[in-house]
Amino acid sequence: GTFFSSASYVCAERVLKNANAPRHPTTFTAVNGMNDLLLASPWLLFYSIPHRQDLLYQPVLEKGQSPYYLIFLWCCLMFSNAAHLNSCYSLLRITESVTLTMLQGVRAVMVFVISGALFCSPKSPEQCLSTQKVLCSLVVIFGVVMYAKSTAGLSKHISTSTASTTATSPTAAVKITSLEDDNLND
């Protein structure tokens, strides 16, 4: 799953940074959502829908809930996922896929910490911070810090190179400025 998630960010970045890309990330979100639905349709049509009683309705009824509650939760998930993807695609237009993936790592660390603080109990020991979760979080934080340091040095180098290119080539300065303006206007 991690590989496909990472690959989707890289592919989305390539599409969004293309000159022919949709001008609005919402358009890309809608097209991506429709493509995902098309890919999932065979599973839905030939497995989930025929087995919906055992897979969906029965477990919900056993918990004392209404199937309408399940539909409500599914709609909430659908809209929150669309908002999440739209914000991701908006960020991909102005940043790199690696940076966005780093943000996902920081988010995972925050989920560990917050769920440990809010939901840790003897009844739910899987929510508690474990040695493994702390070590994994430290690895993620170390990686994010190292990436931030390396990109900070790279951006200093790029801005120095841009300044020297600007001094020697006025057309390069115009191209760089117009690219920056395009990114800001989107």
Backbone as CSV, one residue per row, in Angstrom:
resi,resn,N_x,N_y,N_z,CA_x,CA_y,CA_z,C_x,C_y,C_z
1,GLY,0.803,-1.200,0.000,0.000,0.000,0.000,0.841,1.257,0.000
2,THR,1.942,1.249,0.774,2.797,2.431,0.857,3.411,2.753,-0.496
3,PHE,3.833,1.708,-1.216,4.426,1.922,-2.537,3.430,2.604,-3.468
4,PHE,2.187,2.094,-3.511,1.190,2.653,-4.413,0.797,4.072,-4.002
5,SER,0.743,4.318,-2.703,0.436,5.663,-2.226,1.526,6.644,-2.644
6,SER,2.776,6.252,-2.449,3.896,7.114,-2.843,3.927,7.312,-4.351
7,ALA,3.697,6.234,-5.096,3.700,6.328,-6.554,2.585,7.254,-7.035
8,SER,1.447,7.237,-6.353,0.351,8.108,-6.784,0.722,9.576,-6.594
9,TYR,1.455,9.914,-5.524,1.905,11.303,-5.336,2.855,11.722,-6.448
10,VAL,3.784,10.842,-6.805,4.747,11.166,-7.859,4.023,11.350,-9.192
11,CYS,3.108,10.451,-9.505,2.342,10.567,-10.760,1.473,11.823,-10.752
12,ALA,0.824,12.097,-9.638,-0.018,13.293,-9.547,0.818,14.553,-9.717
13,GLU,2.010,14.570,-9.124,2.885,15.738,-9.270,3.250,15.933,-10.743
14,ARG,3.572,14.850,-11.414,3.947,14.958,-12.828,2.793,15.513,-13.646
15,VAL,1.589,15.043,-13.391,0.427,15.529,-14.133,0.152,16.992,-13.797
16,LEU,0.175,17.329,-12.516,-0.182,18.694,-12.104,0.842,19.740,-12.528
17,LYS,2.094,19.329,-12.711,3.116,20.297,-13.120,3.276,20.363,-14.631
18,ASN,2.469,19.596,-15.346,2.452,19.623,-16.790,1.748,20.897,-17.242
19,ALA,2.182,21.454,-18.367,1.572,22.686,-18.879,0.100,22.496,-19.219
20,ASN,-0.299,21.275,-19.582,-1.698,21.008,-19.945,-2.533,20.516,-18.765
21,ALA,-2.002,20.629,-17.577,-2.704,20.132,-16.389,-3.964,20.955,-16.128
22,PRO,-4.943,20.336,-15.472,-6.130,21.112,-15.095,-5.710,22.308,-14.236
23,ARG,-6.321,23.436,-14.466,-5.937,24.653,-13.737,-6.362,24.590,-12.275
24,HIS,-7.321,23.768,-11.974,-7.826,23.708,-10.611,-7.620,22.313,-10.043
25,PRO,-7.046,22.175,-8.843,-6.861,20.848,-8.246,-8.172,20.092,-8.044
26,THR,-9.289,20.807,-7.901,-10.582,20.146,-7.720,-10.930,19.296,-8.942
27,THR,-10.592,19.788,-10.125,-10.832,19.023,-11.351,-10.036,17.732,-11.318
28,PHE,-8.774,17.842,-10.933,-7.917,16.654,-10.856,-8.443,15.683,-9.800
29,THR,-8.922,16.204,-8.674,-9.485,15.360,-7.622,-10.687,14.582,-8.158
30,ALA,-11.575,15.260,-8.892,-12.771,14.602,-9.424,-12.397,13.517,-10.435
31,VAL,-11.473,13.830,-11.347,-11.054,12.845,-12.346,-10.383,11.652,-11.664
32,ASN,-9.526,11.929,-10.695,-8.844,10.860,-9.965,-9.856,9.989,-9.211
33,GLY,-10.849,10.608,-8.598,-11.883,9.862,-7.888,-12.686,8.974,-8.817
34,MET,-13.007,9.477,-10.010,-13.744,8.663,-10.980,-12.899,7.485,-11.466
35,ASN,-11.602,7.728,-11.684,-10.708,6.634,-12.087,-10.621,5.575,-10.993
36,ASP,-10.515,6.012,-9.741,-10.477,5.058,-8.623,-11.762,4.243,-8.550
37,LEU,-12.891,4.898,-8.779,-14.171,4.194,-8.772,-14.236,3.155,-9.894
38,LEU,-13.724,3.518,-11.072,-13.697,2.565,-12.178,-12.833,1.354,-11.845
39,LEU,-11.689,1.598,-11.191,-10.814,0.488,-10.807,-11.461,-0.396,-9.744
40,ALA,-12.227,0.204,-8.845,-12.849,-0.550,-7.759,-14.180,-1.183,-8.170
41,SER,-14.740,-0.757,-9.284,-16.065,-1.237,-9.697,-16.184,-2.754,-9.811
42,PRO,-15.231,-3.448,-10.414,-15.402,-4.918,-10.477,-15.540,-5.547,-9.090
43,TRP,-14.726,-5.108,-8.145,-14.818,-5.655,-6.784,-16.167,-5.322,-6.173
44,LEU,-16.592,-4.082,-6.328,-17.889,-3.669,-5.775,-19.037,-4.456,-6.399
45,LEU,-19.017,-4.571,-7.716,-20.132,-5.219,-8.418,-20.195,-6.722,-8.191
46,PHE,-19.020,-7.370,-8.146,-19.034,-8.830,-8.103,-18.777,-9.424,-6.725
47,TYR,-18.382,-8.586,-5.757,-18.168,-9.133,-4.416,-18.938,-8.362,-3.336
48,SER,-18.659,-7.067,-3.244,-19.247,-6.294,-2.137,-20.768,-6.223,-2.191
49,ILE,-21.318,-5.894,-3.337,-22.775,-5.750,-3.434,-23.483,-7.092,-3.238
50,PRO,-23.034,-8.180,-3.885,-23.725,-9.453,-3.629,-23.617,-9.943,-2.178
51,HIS,-22.561,-9.567,-1.469,-22.361,-10.011,-0.086,-22.624,-8.900,0.932
52,ARG,-23.353,-7.871,0.528,-23.534,-6.708,1.404,-24.243,-7.053,2.713
53,GLN,-25.131,-8.045,2.689,-25.831,-8.422,3.923,-24.833,-8.900,4.978
54,ASP,-23.955,-9.831,4.587,-22.971,-10.376,5.533,-21.850,-9.397,5.848
55,LEU,-21.427,-8.636,4.851,-20.289,-7.734,5.030,-20.656,-6.425,5.721
56,LEU,-21.839,-5.902,5.422,-22.183,-4.563,5.905,-23.365,-4.554,6.878
57,TYR,-24.499,-4.998,6.399,-25.719,-4.831,7.181,-25.723,-5.623,8.487
58,GLN,-25.355,-6.872,8.427,-25.396,-7.715,9.619,-24.476,-7.204,10.728
59,PRO,-23.193,-6.880,10.442,-22.328,-6.344,11.513,-22.847,-5.035,12.108
60,VAL,-23.455,-4.186,11.270,-23.995,-2.917,11.762,-25.185,-3.179,12.674
61,LEU,-26.073,-4.088,12.264,-27.237,-4.418,13.085,-26.830,-5.084,14.400
62,GLU,-25.779,-5.914,14.380,-25.291,-6.556,15.605,-24.775,-5.542,16.618
63,LYS,-24.288,-4.407,16.121,-23.808,-3.343,17.008,-24.943,-2.420,17.443
64,GLY,-26.157,-2.712,16.991,-27.300,-1.904,17.400,-27.440,-0.608,16.623
65,GLN,-26.845,-0.531,15.453,-26.928,0.680,14.643,-27.805,0.442,13.428
66,SER,-28.220,1.508,12.823,-29.040,1.453,11.624,-28.138,1.419,10.385
67,PRO,-28.543,0.709,9.342,-27.775,0.768,8.083,-27.694,2.197,7.534
68,TYR,-28.675,3.035,7.869,-28.610,4.430,7.433,-27.439,5.155,8.087
69,TYR,-27.107,4.753,9.305,-25.947,5.322,9.994,-24.676,4.976,9.227
70,LEU,-24.611,3.760,8.710,-23.468,3.330,7.910,-23.358,4.173,6.645
71,ILE,-24.470,4.428,6.001,-24.468,5.259,4.791,-24.017,6.677,5.128
72,PHE,-24.485,7.207,6.255,-24.063,8.538,6.705,-22.546,8.572,6.922
73,LEU,-22.005,7.561,7.601,-20.560,7.512,7.839,-19.780,7.384,6.532
74,TRP,-20.303,6.606,5.598,-19.657,6.455,4.308,-19.620,7.791,3.573
75,CYS,-20.722,8.550,3.613,-20.749,9.879,2.976,-19.747,10.822,3.635
76,CYS,-19.659,10.779,4.957,-18.668,11.609,5.662,-17.249,11.247,5.222
77,LEU,-16.984,9.955,5.117,-15.673,9.499,4.666,-15.394,9.957,3.242
78,MET,-16.384,9.871,2.379,-16.221,10.267,0.991,-15.886,11.762,0.880
79,PHE,-16.620,12.593,1.613,-16.374,14.036,1.536,-15.048,14.424,2.196
80,SER,-14.715,13.796,3.309,-13.436,14.133,3.947,-12.271,13.655,3.091
81,ASN,-12.418,12.514,2.414,-11.370,12.046,1.519,-11.207,12.984,0.326
82,ALA,-12.310,13.471,-0.222,-12.231,14.433,-1.332,-11.536,15.718,-0.879
83,ALA,-11.863,16.204,0.318,-11.200,17.407,0.837,-9.713,17.152,1.055
84,HIS,-9.377,15.976,1.577,-7.978,15.623,1.799,-7.212,15.581,0.473
85,LEU,-7.762,14.893,-0.521,-7.085,14.806,-1.816,-6.972,16.171,-2.476
86,ASN,-8.009,16.981,-2.370,-7.949,18.316,-2.955,-6.832,19.145,-2.326
87,SER,-6.686,19.054,-1.004,-5.598,19.805,-0.357,-4.236,19.239,-0.752
88,CYS,-4.139,17.911,-0.883,-2.873,17.308,-1.330,-2.502,17.786,-2.724
89,TYR,-3.472,17.773,-3.635,-3.183,18.188,-5.004,-2.891,19.680,-5.078
90,SER,-3.518,20.464,-4.211,-3.193,21.889,-4.160,-1.748,22.081,-3.706
91,LEU,-1.333,21.305,-2.712,0.053,21.394,-2.246,1.040,20.888,-3.294
92,LEU,0.669,19.858,-4.035,1.574,19.323,-5.055,1.846,20.330,-6.170
93,ARG,0.935,21.242,-6.401,1.167,22.255,-7.440,2.271,23.218,-7.029
94,ILE,2.462,23.421,-5.729,3.442,24.412,-5.284,4.649,23.800,-4.586
95,THR,4.653,22.491,-4.393,5.769,21.843,-3.711,6.094,20.536,-4.420
96,GLU,6.914,19.721,-3.833,7.329,18.458,-4.436,6.641,17.286,-3.736
97,SER,6.563,16.154,-4.437,5.906,14.975,-3.867,6.667,14.447,-2.650
98,VAL,7.987,14.600,-2.636,8.764,14.128,-1.486,8.406,14.951,-0.246
99,THR,8.247,16.252,-0.425,7.865,17.112,0.696,6.493,16.712,1.225
100,LEU,5.575,16.438,0.332,4.234,16.026,0.753,4.274,14.688,1.482
101,THR,5.123,13.777,1.022,5.274,12.492,1.692,5.875,12.682,3.080
102,MET,6.785,13.631,3.212,7.344,13.943,4.538,6.242,14.438,5.476
103,LEU,5.348,15.254,4.951,4.227,15.728,5.770,3.343,14.562,6.208
104,GLN,3.177,13.564,5.339,2.404,12.378,5.710,3.079,11.638,6.863
105,GLY,4.421,11.588,6.848,5.154,10.953,7.942,4.945,11.686,9.257
106,VAL,4.991,13.014,9.209,4.751,13.811,10.413,3.322,13.589,10.911
107,ARG,2.390,13.486,9.979,0.998,13.219,10.357,0.879,11.870,11.067
108,ALA,1.584,10.850,10.573,1.539,9.528,11.203,2.082,9.592,12.627
109,VAL,3.157,10.345,12.828,3.715,10.499,14.178,2.685,11.164,15.084
110,MET,2.010,12.187,14.573,0.999,12.878,15.377,-0.170,11.945,15.715
111,VAL,-0.532,11.065,14.798,-1.595,10.096,15.084,-1.171,9.181,16.226
112,PHE,0.075,8.696,16.199,0.575,7.861,17.297,0.474,8.589,18.628
113,VAL,0.978,9.814,18.651,1.041,10.577,19.904,-0.366,10.924,20.412
114,ILE,-1.206,11.443,19.524,-2.549,11.868,19.942,-3.412,10.670,20.337
115,SER,-3.350,9.582,19.554,-4.166,8.415,19.926,-3.663,7.801,21.224
116,GLY,-2.341,7.846,21.458,-1.806,7.351,22.725,-2.302,8.176,23.895
117,ALA,-2.338,9.503,23.695,-2.770,10.387,24.768,-4.281,10.289,25.029
118,LEU,-5.069,10.139,23.968,-6.525,10.169,24.132,-7.170,8.803,24.364
119,PHE,-6.611,7.754,23.770,-7.318,6.479,23.763,-6.588,5.327,24.447
120,CYS,-5.425,5.573,25.001,-4.683,4.506,25.666,-5.425,4.076,26.941
121,SER,-5.696,2.782,27.040,-6.351,2.238,28.223,-6.062,0.743,28.281
122,PRO,-6.295,0.122,29.440,-6.108,-1.331,29.511,-6.998,-2.101,28.524
123,LYS,-8.156,-1.523,28.184,-9.049,-2.173,27.221,-8.549,-2.010,25.773
124,SER,-7.740,-0.972,25.521,-7.222,-0.703,24.171,-5.707,-0.505,24.216
125,PRO,-4.953,-1.542,24.551,-3.497,-1.375,24.653,-2.846,-1.066,23.302
126,GLU,-3.510,-1.427,22.192,-2.937,-1.149,20.875,-2.872,0.350,20.579
127,GLN,-3.642,1.157,21.319,-3.616,2.605,21.136,-2.470,3.266,21.905
128,CYS,-1.896,2.564,22.867,-0.839,3.137,23.698,0.473,3.249,22.926
129,LEU,1.287,4.215,23.341,2.619,4.349,22.748,3.472,3.179,23.213
130,SER,4.036,2.475,22.259,4.921,1.358,22.574,6.350,1.748,22.210
131,THR,7.288,0.934,22.608,8.687,1.188,22.258,8.842,1.221,20.743
132,GLN,8.180,0.316,20.066,8.265,0.256,18.611,7.707,1.534,17.968
133,LYS,6.581,2.035,18.460,5.991,3.256,17.912,6.893,4.462,18.165
134,VAL,7.483,4.519,19.349,8.379,5.633,19.663,9.612,5.583,18.766
135,LEU,10.201,4.398,18.590,11.383,4.266,17.731,11.049,4.620,16.279
136,CYS,9.921,4.137,15.788,9.505,4.475,14.421,9.279,5.981,14.278
137,SER,8.678,6.586,15.281,8.445,8.031,15.253,9.762,8.793,15.225
138,LEU,10.726,8.328,16.008,12.039,8.981,16.009,12.730,8.861,14.652
139,VAL,12.595,7.704,14.013,13.171,7.529,12.671,12.519,8.493,11.687
140,VAL,11.197,8.615,11.740,10.483,9.527,10.847,10.915,10.968,11.110
141,ILE,10.958,11.359,12.379,11.355,12.736,12.718,12.781,13.006,12.258
142,PHE,13.692,12.048,12.471,15.074,12.200,12.015,15.114,12.375,10.494
143,GLY,14.356,11.563,9.772,14.324,11.670,8.311,13.777,13.010,7.843
144,VAL,12.746,13.490,8.494,12.171,14.785,8.123,13.170,15.911,8.379
145,VAL,13.844,15.868,9.521,14.844,16.899,9.835,15.984,16.863,8.825
146,MET,16.466,15.672,8.491,17.555,15.550,7.519,17.116,16.046,6.140
147,TYR,15.909,15.716,5.753,15.394,16.186,4.469,15.266,17.713,4.475
148,ALA,14.748,18.260,5.568,14.593,19.718,5.663,15.950,20.408,5.584
149,LYS,16.949,19.846,6.273,18.291,20.434,6.223,18.871,20.375,4.815
150,SER,18.691,19.242,4.151,19.264,19.106,2.808,18.559,20.010,1.810
151,THR,17.255,20.152,1.920,16.550,21.025,0.980,16.797,22.494,1.304
152,ALA,17.040,22.833,2.562,17.369,24.221,2.907,18.696,24.597,2.261
153,GLY,19.667,23.698,2.319,20.954,23.950,1.670,20.802,24.017,0.160
154,LEU,19.952,23.171,-0.399,19.719,23.160,-1.836,19.046,24.443,-2.285
155,SER,18.056,24.937,-1.518,17.381,26.165,-1.931,18.312,27.365,-1.838
156,LYS,19.246,27.360,-0.882,20.242,28.440,-0.843,21.099,28.391,-2.100
157,HIS,21.508,27.159,-2.488,22.318,26.989,-3.680,21.556,27.424,-4.929
158,ILE,20.272,27.064,-5.011,19.460,27.432,-6.167,19.269,28.935,-6.228
159,SER,18.994,29.577,-5.086,18.796,31.024,-5.106,20.088,31.740,-5.472
160,THR,21.246,31.212,-5.060,22.529,31.796,-5.445,22.745,31.609,-6.934
161,SER,22.436,30.407,-7.456,22.575,30.139,-8.892,21.625,31.011,-9.689
162,THR,20.427,31.198,-9.202,19.441,32.030,-9.888,19.922,33.466,-9.945
163,ALA,20.486,33.930,-8.845,20.984,35.301,-8.811,22.106,35.480,-9.826
164,SER,23.030,34.512,-9.936,24.117,34.651,-10.899,23.592,34.512,-12.323
165,THR,22.602,33.652,-12.548,22.010,33.513,-13.877,21.280,34.793,-14.242
166,THR,20.600,35.376,-13.281,19.861,36.607,-13.524,20.811,37.721,-13.920
167,ALA,21.953,37.761,-13.265,22.918,38.808,-13.572,23.475,38.651,-14.985
168,THR,23.594,37.419,-15.469,24.175,37.205,-16.790,23.147,37.049,-17.888
169,SER,21.918,36.720,-17.543,20.918,36.442,-18.570,19.568,37.035,-18.201
170,PRO,19.223,38.188,-18.766,17.936,38.796,-18.443,16.747,37.925,-18.860
171,THR,16.878,37.131,-19.942,15.758,36.279,-20.342,15.517,35.172,-19.336
172,ALA,16.590,34.672,-18.723,16.424,33.647,-17.689,15.645,34.226,-16.518
173,ALA,15.937,35.483,-16.176,15.234,36.123,-15.063,13.747,36.259,-15.379
174,VAL,13.425,36.598,-16.632,12.027,36.727,-17.029,11.333,35.371,-16.944
175,LYS,11.996,34.300,-17.418,11.406,32.964,-17.358,11.168,32.529,-15.920
176,ILE,12.160,32.738,-15.059,12.028,32.343,-13.659,10.902,33.129,-13.005
177,THR,10.860,34.436,-13.267,9.818,35.261,-12.665,8.443,34.837,-13.149
178,SER,8.303,34.523,-14.448,6.984,34.127,-14.937,6.576,32.777,-14.361
179,LEU,7.511,31.853,-14.152,7.180,30.581,-13.518,6.720,30.803,-12.089
180,GLU,7.409,31.671,-11.363,7.012,31.960,-9.985,5.640,32.595,-9.961
181,ASP,5.362,33.520,-10.895,4.043,34.155,-10.945,2.956,33.137,-11.234
182,ASP,3.228,32.178,-12.170,2.235,31.136,-12.469,1.919,30.308,-11.246
183,ASN,2.962,29.939,-10.483,2.735,29.128,-9.276,1.945,29.893,-8.231
184,LEU,2.187,31.191,-8.112,1.466,31.987,-7.120,0.013,32.207,-7.513
185,ASN,-0.237,32.350,-8.823,-1.605,32.617,-9.278,-2.502,31.394,-9.204
186,ASP,-1.912,30.191,-9.210,-2.729,28.977,-9.143,-3.182,28.803,-7.759
